[in-house]
Amino acid sequence: MRIDISGHQMEVTSALRDYTREKLNKLAKHFDNHLDANVIMSVDKLDHRAEATLHTPGRTLFADVAASDMYAAIDLLADKLDRRVIKHKEMKADHHAAEARKVVGR
């Protein structure tokens, strides 16, 4: 999984980069293919924002969150993307395949 991390009007430290990679690499377990993710972090007054665009086979998923600190925002972002990836994979699954095999197999 390739993850590009950038900061909007802020410097992204190596600790934040490592933490983000650690959290988002867990998304790769859902796919066999290569994934690309773009993460942008920013600070707006008291809100720490993180947004990510995940390029998956067949679809591009986007998520953005705001939290009181950047580590919490990264946690929320990873959770949100995980839920969206699972939902995307469930929509792609053919739920009627088992029924079709039963009818053909008679």
Beta strands, then each sheet from edge to edge (+ up, - down):
strand 1: 2-8
strand 2: 36-44
strand 3: 47-56
strand 4: 59-67
sheet 1: 1+ 2+ 3- 4+
end
